């Protein structure tokens, strides 16, 4: 089983939203609330429809947005990305449906309105409505996308005009700039005269927090005849087929738009859908113009009712939906959504055959969008493993092609060379500053500079405020303590090290000898300053060696890193790589020489004089260590049973000198381990990176055409291919990153979960066994036969009072109790649930070892 997980299926389309939500939390199935509790809003058609419940599902939203991002990155690749295509005949109400879903007004005029595919992407983001329009054109197999019109359209009234301009620009790209200034009437005249169609796409991206996260393609309407050329009929049909059929379109979800007042047998869109989707796994029917069925059209009424209830010769696995959309007069009057909604409610609640339909969730745009979104999410999830494999294979092929290209691009060698040395100089600078190639900073901080800190600390004198023992041997007991937080949490983890041991030690007798050797004309009781200098320099005189070792380590590591960067950046330029390597090495050596001079000066700063302005820290440390040494001697003398007062007074000067020397060591140590790394970084690394580009400009033969050609020896024809492959690799890597990130997060949350489809898929008059099987097949979509559906597990059944009899005439969108409930059984045990089918008792059960539900009757007759 792949890491995307197996796909769960679920559930009845008649449960209340709170019941479905409870089921989701109880069974770890991401399910969407049904629309029955907001049925009135489902029927509302306005300039910007209220987002259906799918938008409230973060899981569904994230999945659809993932598909959108990947599809955008995969433009030009032969990948079968899941999407929604709106297909229908001319004047079928297709454009009105697009408006109702997206809130975007599309062009309307006589003759065909849609001359090219329009891809509308709705993104539930931002705080206010906004729209952008792009033109996606394909020339010579290369696809490009270009912004058309304002950077951001914020007035909905401007969208229709800009879409009309974009259509004109698609058909006549040479007049693109001219069309941007044309008015609506002039554009309509041009479009009436121009009968062409184009496969290039207008991309409309709408952002509004109330929108559902959907992307759909509005295709030109199928036509039966053309005033100028019958060839246009086949052109439009071929274009529609290219978007819904073939091996590369098996994941396209089709919305087949049909007027309710026309026979389904006469709909070419439905015929195409059946040709390319024989099992109906990705087809949804949409009935429009329900108010145009005349009272005497009994056959049309019966056909519409049967279609909505999953019956008849043209039934679809994913069912039909019916929407009442504003007509031309209502649009002209600019009626509000409340009026449109009221008219829709009245029609569906009172007029036949709509009032007779049992399942009220088949009415309204929002119910349609919710089911479309659910099906789209399931198609996306089923396609993820295949898409990941395709992406990996395509990425491997692109990388292989790039690797097999000749080594060096040519064409304008000077421009290319300047670009390469600029990029390499930026690489070095980013590495030195820690913006990229962070291993340089991490290595210096975590290893080299931490080692310097340890080595400098080791040079400190371990003062032992004791006298030699009676045998004459020195005291070896180490009482040294340190406040240096070598492994404290305040230190970054890579820089934490074990506290180093001091290598030198002195007791009271040895310190007294230093004082005696330093006395000149000092008065009694005064400690000669020379004694302090000698004790301090006992440590600082050793600092040169570790400082130089630190410097050399940084130099050597940076040299290796720069060599690796040269090999990577100039891997296809043999001659140039050698030249760059030599110039880099010489420049690095020159920077080393200059930096060493400054380093030696910095080391000598710690020899003479002893100086600091860090008075507070020095005084604090001085008092602390003097007290520490006195207390240590006092405790030792008391432990030996002798009087400590006399000896403390006798060795007061030695104890004070120990404290003074230790305090100054701490001051000097702290500043030294800071400014030596800073000096190395500034005077070696940053100096090298800062002047590297100038070095290349000075030393490369930029004005010698012959030598330049030798350096940049590659065929010009390879350059375009190289750049194309580089762009493809970048996009594929980003696609793969998005897929793997989604896969990882899904794995952490126990696998990708299938969304339950709430569409009207079950006929009223079939057996329980057939109903359960129909729901199972609908939920699994039939997209991936190799992926068996998960066992149906029990979930809580909504309670419907036995005496409850909703008034469906008064409440046309009331939900009738489902004749059966899909129930979720706990894993590892067979479960059963009783149901009331309206005329008797039945029982549905599931064997956890099987994926096929069964049902048994306990009396009564199915009605």
N, C-alpha and C positions, 0 to 999 in steps of 0.2 A: 504493500500500500504506500503510495507516495505521500510526501509530507503535507500536501495540501489537504489530506484527509478524505474520508468518504463523505458522500453527500446525503444528509438526512432529508426525508420527505415528511410532509405533514398535511393536512389537517382539514377540517370542515370549514367551508366558507361562510357559515352562518353563525359562528360563535361571536359573542360580544367581545369588544376590544379588551375589556378587563380580563375575560376568561383566557383569551389568547395570550395576553401578557403573562398571566399566571403560568400558562403552559410553557412559555418560553423560559421562565426562570426555573421551573421545576425540571425541565428536560434538557436544558442547555441547547435548545433549538432556537435559532434567531427567527422569530416569526413576526409578521406584520399585523397590526391591528386591522380588523375588518372595518369596512366603511359604513356599516349599518347605523352606527351611533351618530354619524354626521351626514346623513343621507341628503339633507337639504343642501348642504354646502357642496355635495357631490354633483348636484345638478346646476350649480351656479356657473355661468359662463360670463366672464368679464375680460377686461383688458389684461389682467394678470391673475390667473386662477389661483385659488388657495392651494398650497401644496398638499397632496394627499399624504396619508400616513407613512408611505414609504420614505418620505423626506425626513420623518422623525426617527427612522432607524439609522443609527450611525453606521451599523454594519453594512446595510444596503448602500447608503450614501458613499461610504469609503470604497466599496467594491466597484460601484459604477464610476466613481471618480478615478480609481486606479485604471480601469479600462480606458477611460478617456485620455489620461496622461500617456499610457502606453501606446494607444492608437496614434496620438499626436507624434510621439517619438518614432513610431514605426511607419510614418508616411513614406511611401515609395517602396517599402518591402512587401513581398507577396505573402503577407500574413492575413489570416482570416479572423479579423477582430470582430467580436460581437457588437452588433449595432441594431438600430431600429430603422426600418424603411417604410415610409408611408406611400402606398401604391393605390391608385384608383384612376378611374376614367376622368376625362375632362368634364368639369361641372358636376362632379360627384360630391362636392362638399369637402374635398381634401384640403383646400387652402383654408377654409373656415375651421377645420379641425386643428390645423397647424396653429392658427391664431389662438384658438381656445386653449391649447396646451401651453403654448409659449408666451402668450400675451403680446406677440409681435405681429403687427399688421403687415400682410404681404400684398404685393401689387395686385390690383383688380382692374381689368379692362376687358373689352371684347377680344375674342380670339384667345389662344392659349396664354394663361398667366405665367406659368412656370416654364422657362426656356432652358433651364439648366438645373442640375441638382442643387438643393440648398441644405446645407448641414447646420442644424440649429443645436447648439449646446447650451443647456441651462445649468447654471452653477449657483447653488444656494449659498452665496457668500455676500459680504459687504453689508452696508446699511441702507443703501438706496439703489433704485433700479438704474442699470447702465447697460450699454450695448456696444459691441465693436463688430466691424465687418472686415473680413479678409477675402482675398481672391486666391484660390488654390489652383494653379495652372500646371499642366504637364506638357513639356516640349522636349521632343527627342528622348523620351523615357525618363527625364529628370523632372521631378515635381518641386515646385517652389511655392511659398506662401507670402503674400504681400498685403499689408494693411491698405484698406480702401476707405477713404473718407476721414472724418474726424478721429482723433485718437480715442475719444470716448463720447458716445452719444448718450445724453442724459434725458432727452425729451422723446417720449414714445411716439409723438406725432411726426418726428423726423425720420423714423425708421423706414417706413414704406417708400419714401422718396429715395433714400439711399440704397435700398435694395433694388429698386428699379434702375438706378444709375449703375449699380454693380452688375446687374444682368446685361445691360447695354455694353458695359466695359468687357464682360466675358465674351460677348458675341463679336465685338469690334475692338480688340485691345489697342489698336493703333489710335483710337479716339478717346482713350481713357481719361486724359486730362480735360478734354472738352466736355465729356459727360458729367464730370463732377460739378459743373456750373449750370447744367441744364435744369429747366423747370419740369414739373410733372406733365403738363400738356404736351410739350415738345417731345419728351421721352416717350409718351404713349403713342404719339404719331410715328416716331421712328420704329418702335417695337411692332406696331401694326403692319408697317411696311416690310420689316425684316422678319422672315418666317424661319430663320435658322434655329438650330438647337446646338447645344454644346455639352460635352461631358465634363468640362471644367466646373469647379464647385465654388459656390458662394458659402463662406463660413460665417455664421452668425453666432456670436457668443453673448449670451444674456446673463447678467448677474443680478440676483435679487434674493434676499433671504427667504422669500415665500415660495420660491420655485422648487419643483422636484429636480433631483440630480439626473437629468436625462440628456441623451444626445440622439437625435433622429435625423434622417435624411428625407427631405421632401422631394420626391421625384416628379418630373414633368408628367402631366396627365396623359393617359392613353387616349388616342384619338381614333375615330372610325373613318374619318375622311378629312381631306385637306383641300382648301380652295385653290391652291396653286400646284401642288405636287403630291401625288399619293406616296412618293418615296418617303415623305416625312412620317408617314404612319409607321413604316418599318424602322425608321431611324429612332423614333421615340421608343418603340417596343424593344429594339435591340439595347438601347440605353438602360431601360428598366431591367431587362434580363441580366445585364452585366452587373447590376447592383444586388440582385436577389438570387441569382442562379449560378451554377457551376461549382467546382471544387473549392474555389476561394471565397464562396459566399454561403457556406453551409451554416454559419452562425448568425446570419442576418434574420432578425425577427421582423416579420412582415405584418403591417397593419393594412388590411385590405378594406378600403373605404368604398361602400356601395350605398346608393340611395335606396331607402326602404320602399319607394314606389316603383322600383324596377325589378325585373326578374333576375335572380342570381344566375340563371343559365346564360343570360346575355352579358355577363360581366367578364370581360377579358382578363381583368386583374385577378379574379378568382381562378380562372383557368390557368394562368401563369403560376399562381401559388401552388395549385395542385400538381402542376408539372414538376416543380422544383422542390416541393415539400410533400411528398406522397403520403407521409404518415401524419401530417398536420402538426408536427411538433413545434413549429415556429411560426404558425399562422394564427392571427386573431382577426376576426371579422368585426367591422364597425359599420353599423347602419346609421345613415344620416337622413335628414329630411323626413322625420317620422310624421310631421304634420301635413305632408303632401299626399298621404294615402287617402283616397276618397272613400266615403262611407260604403259605396257599393263594391269596392275592390276586395271581395271576400277572400279570394285566393291569395292576394298579396298579404292580407292581414294574417291568414293562417300560416303562410310561409315565414313571416316575420316572427310570429309567436313561437313557432317550432324552432326556428334558428336560435332564439334567445334562450329557449329551454333545452337546447341540446338534442333536438329531434329533427326529423326530416332528412331529405336526401343530401343536403349541403351542410350537415352538422360538422363542426370543427372540434378537435380535441380540446383546444383552449377557448372555445366558445365564441360568442358574439357579444358585442356591446351596442347600445343604442344611445345616441346623443342628439339633443335638439340644439342646433347652433343658430345664432342670429342670422336672419335673412338680410338681403340688401337694404330693405326699407328700415329694418331695425338698426342696422349699422349706420344708415344715413341719419336717423333720428338720434343716434348716440344714446340709446336707452341704457339705463344703469343695470348693473348685474342683478339687483333685487327684482327688477321687472322681468328680466330674461329668466331668472330663476323661477319666479312665480308662474310664468307661462309654461315653462318646462314641467313644473310640478302638476299643473292643471292638466296638461296633455297626458303625461304618463300615469296620472292618477285616475283620470276620468274617461279618456278615449280608449276605445278598443283598437288593436288588441293589447295595448301596453298595460292597461289596468289588470289584465288577466294573467300577466306573467308572475309566476310565483317568486322567483328570485329577484328581489328589487335591486340587488347590487350590480345588475347588468346595465343600469341607467346612469348616465352622467360621465363627464370627462374625468373627474377625479377617480372614480372607480376604474375607469379604463386605464388611466396612468398608473394607478397602484398595481394593477395586475400586470401591465406591460413591464413595469419596473421589477416586479417579482420574477417574472419569466426571464427578463434580461439578466438579472443577478444570477439566476441558476445557470443560464447559458454561459455567463462569464466564468463562474466557478468550475463548470465542467470543462471549459476550454483552457484553464490555467496550466494544467500539467503539459498539455500538448504545446501551448504557446511557449512555455519555458523551454521545452526541448527544441522547438524551432528556433528560438532566440539563441540558445547555446550553439546550435549547429551553424546558424548564420554567422554568429560571432567568430566561431572557429574558422569558417571559410574565409571571412574577411581578413582575419589575422594572418591566415596562411597566404592569401593573395598579397597582402602587404609585405610579408616576409620574403616572398619570392620576387618582388620588384627589383629592378636594377638598383645599385647602391645609392646613386646621387641624383637628385632632381636638378635640371638645368633650365635654361630659358633666359632669365635675367640674372646671371650669376652674382653680380654685385649686390643686387637687391636681396637675393636669397641669402648671400653670405652675411650681409648686415643684419638680416632678420635672425639668422642662426646665432651670431655672436651676441646679439641683444638678448635673445631668449636664454642663452647659456649664462650670460652675466646676471640676468634676473634670477635664474635658478640658484646660482652661487649666493647672491645677495639674500634670497629668501631662506636658503639653508642657514646662512650665518646669523640672520635675524630671527630664525625660528618660525618663519611663516609657513614654509614647506620644508620637506626633508628634515623633519624635526629630530631625526636620530643624531644630527650633529650637536644640537643643544643638549639633548638627553645624554649623550655620551660624555660631553664635557662636564655637565653638572653632576651626573650620577656616578661617574668613575674618576675622571681626571681631577676635577677641582675638589671633590670629596677626599681624594687621596692626598692632595696638597694640604688640606685642613688637618688630616690625620698626621702627616709627616711633620708639619710645623709644631703641632701639639707635643709630639714625642720629644722635641728638643728641650722642653721645659725641665727645670730642675725639681726633683722630688725632695723638697726640704723636709728633714726629719728633726723635729725639735727635741732631740734626745742626746744623751752623752753615750760614748762607747761603753760597753759592759766591762765587767771586771777582768775578763780575759784579754781585753785589749782589742777585740774585734768590733767592727762597727755594727751599729744596730741595723738590722735588715727588715724589721717590721715596717710595712708600708701603711702609713695612715692617710695617704693622699686621697682626697675626695675631689670631685669635679662637679662644677655646675654646668659644664658643657652638655647640652642635651643631644648626645650623639645618636640616640635612637628614639628621641621624643617624637610624639605625633605632630609637633609643630614643624618638623623637618619633612620635606617631601620624601616619600617612601624610597625612591631610588637613591637618595643621598644619605640614608641612615646607615651608619656603620657601628661596629663594636668599639667601645671606648679604648683608644690606644694607651699603652702603658708608657710612662715616662722612663727614659733610658738612663738618666743621670740622677744622682742623689747626693745630698750633703747633710751632715748632722751639725750639731752646735760647735763642736771642736773645729770642723773644717771651715765653717763660716767665720769663726774667730780668727783662724789663720789668714783668711782673706782680709779681714779688718786690720790685723796687725801689719800685714804687708803694705797696706794702703795708707798708713798713718804718715803724715808729714809734719806740719806745724799746727795741726788741729789741737784745740783745747781739750782737756779731758772730758769725757762724756759725749763728745761729738763723733758721729759716725762719718768717716771720710766718704765723700761722694764717689771717689774712685772705687770704693768697695762695691757700691751699688752698680756702677758701670761694669765692673768685672763680672758680677753675678748675672747681670742682664745679658752681657755679650757672650757669656758662657752658652746661652741659648741662641741669640740672634746671629752669632757668627756661623751657625750651622744652616741658616736659612737659604743660602745661595744654592746649595745642591738640590734640595727639593723644588725650589722655584724654577731652576733650569730644567729639571726633569719634567715638571708640569708643562713648561713651555714646549719642550721637545715632543711630549706626548700629544699636545694639541696640534703641533705642526705636522707630525707624522699622520695622525688620524685625519686631519683636514686634507692632507695631500692624497690619501687613499680615497676619501670621499669625493674630492674633485675629479680624481681619475675615473671613478665610477660614473660620475655625472657626465664627463666628457664622452666616455664610451657610449652612454645612453643617448645623449643629445646628437652626437655625430656618428652614430653607428653605421650609417650608410655612406659615409664620406671618408674613405681611407686616407687620402692625402691630406685633407683638411684636418682630420682627427690628429694626425701626427704633428701637424703645424700648431694646432691649438694646444696640444699636450706640451710641446716644448716651450711655447710662449707662456703658458700657465706656470710651468715649473720654474722658469727664470723669474717671473714676476713674484712667485711665492718665495723664492730664495732671497730676492731683493727686500721684500717686506720682512722676512725673518731677520735679515742683517740689521735693518733699521730698528726693528722692535727689540732686538737683543741689547742694543745700546741703551734704550730706555729702561729695559728690565734691569740691567746692571746698575743703573743710577737709582732705580727704586729700591733695589736690595741694599745699596749703600746708605740709603736714608735711615735704615734701622741700626746703623752702627754707631754713629756719633753726629750730633748730640742726642741724648735721651730727651725726648720732648713730647708733650701732648697738651692739647687744650680740652681734652675730655676730662676736666677736673672732677666732675661729680662722680663719674664711674671710677676714676682712679682712687679718689678719696674713699669711696664706699668699699672698694676692694681692699684698700690698704688697711682700713680699720678692721674689716672682716678677717683678713688673714693674720694680722697681728694678734687679735683676740683668739683666733683658732689655734695658733701655735702656742700661745701662753697657756691656754686651757689644756692642750694636749700634754705639755710638759708637767703642769701641775697635777693632772690626774695620774700621770706615770709615777711621779715622786710619791704621791700619797699611797699608791698601790704598793710601793716598795717599803712603806712604813717610815719614811723620813720626813723631815720638814721641808716644805717646798718654797717657803718665803725667801730664804737666803739665796737659793740657787736661781729662783726667778729673777731676783734683783741682780745677781751676778751675770746672768745671760740676757739681760733686758735688751742690750744693744743688738746681740745676735738675733734674738727673736724679732725685733723691730725690722732689722735688715732683711730677714727672710720675708716678712710681710710686705715690705716695700718692693723687693725684687719680684715677688710673685704678682703683686698688683700691676706693676708696669709691664710684666710679661703678658698678662691678660689683655691690657690695653693694646700693646704692640701686636700681639697675635691676632686679635680680632680685626684690626685694620689691615694687616698684611694679607690675611686670607681673603679679604675683600678686594683690595686694589690690585693685587697681582692678577687674578682672573680678569678683572676689568681692563687692566693694561693689555693683557694678551688679546682679549676680544677686540679692543679698540685699535691697538697699534699693529696687530698681526692680521686677525681675521677680517675685521671691517675695513681696514686700510687696503687689504688685498682685494676684497670684493668691490670696494668703492672705486678703484682705479683699474679694474680688470678690463672693462670695455675700452677705455682709452688706450690701454696697452695693445689690445688687438688692432685697433684702428691705426696705431703707430707702426706696428711691426708686420701686419699682413700686407701682401702686395695688392692693395686695392686698386691701384692705377696701372697695373701691368696686366693687360688683357690676356696675354699668353699664360702667365703664371696663375692668373685668376681662373682661367679655363681649366687648367690642370687641377686646381684645388676643387673646383665644382664640376667634376666630370660625371654628368648624367644626361640621359636623353630627355629632351623637353617633353616628349609625349607622355612620359611617366608621371609628370607632376600632377596633372589633373586627376589621374587615377589614384595617385597617392593621397591627394587631398580628399577625394570622394571616399576612399576607404577609411581615412582617418575620421571623417565625419560620421560615417556609418558605424564604425567601431564605438565611437563615443556615444551615439544614440543607443546602440545595442547594449552597451555596458550599463547605461542608465536604465534601460528597460529591464535588464536582468537584475540590477540592484533593486528596483521597485518590486519585482516579482519575488525575489528572495526575502526582502524585508516583509512583504505581505505574508509569504509562506512561513517565515519564522514567527511572526506574531500570531498567525492562525494556529501554528503548532503549539505555541505556549498556551493558547486558549482551547486546547483539545480539538484542534482541527477545524477546517472550513466547514461551515454548516449551510445546508441547503435551506432556502426560504420556502415556506409552504405557499403553494399557489392557491389563491382563493377564487379562481375563475369559474365561470358557469359551465362546467364540463360534464355534469352527470344528468342524464335524462330522468324524467320523473317516473316513468313507467317500467323501468328495467328492474331486474332482480337485485337483491342485496349484493350477491357475489359480483355481478357485473358492475355495480356502482363502485364498490371498493376497488375493483381492478381498474376501473376507469380513472379514479382519483389517483391511484398509484402511478399509472402510466402518465397521467397529466403532470404530476409532480416531478417525475424523473425526466420529463420532456422527450425521452427517446433520443437524446442527443448523443449519449455515449452508451451504447448497448453493453459495453464491457463493464460498466460500473453498475453493479446490482444495487437496487435501493436498499436502504437500511430497514431492519425490521420495524414494523409499526408498533410503537410503544404507547402505553395508555396515558391519556391526559384527562383532566377533569371535564366532565360534561356540563354544559350550562343548564341551569335549572329553569324550566318553563312551567308555570302554573298550569295545572290540568284544565282549569276553567278559563284560561286566558284565550280570548278570541279577538285578535286585533281587527280593527275596522280598516280593511285595505282600501276601501273607497275614500274614506276620510284621510287616511294616512297612506298615500300611494307608495311610499318608500319603506313601509314597515317590513321587517324581516320575518318571514314565516319560519317556524321551527323546522330544522333540517330533518328529513326522513331517516337519517342515520348520522351517527357521529363517528369520525375517525378517532380512535382512542389509542393511547400510548401505553403499552405494557412494559413493566419493569424488566430489565435485561435478565435473562436466565429463567424466566417463568412464563407460562402461557397465561394470558389474561383474557377476560371476556367482559363485555359491557352490554347491559340490556338497553334496548331502545324501543320507543313507541313510534311505529310507523304510521300511526293514524287509524289503523284498522286491526291491530294486533300487536303482539309482542315478538320481538326478534332479538337475536344475540349475535354479536360480532366477536370473533376470537382471533388470536394470533399465536401461532407456535413460534417461539423465539428462534428455533432452528430453521425456520422457513421464512422467506421474504414474501410469501403469498398469503394474504389474509383470506379468511373464510367466514361464512355467515350461516347461521342455522335459524330455522323458524321455530317459534314456540306457539304457533297458532295465529289465527287471523289471516287476512288476505291483503296482499299489497294493492293499494289503491292508486 
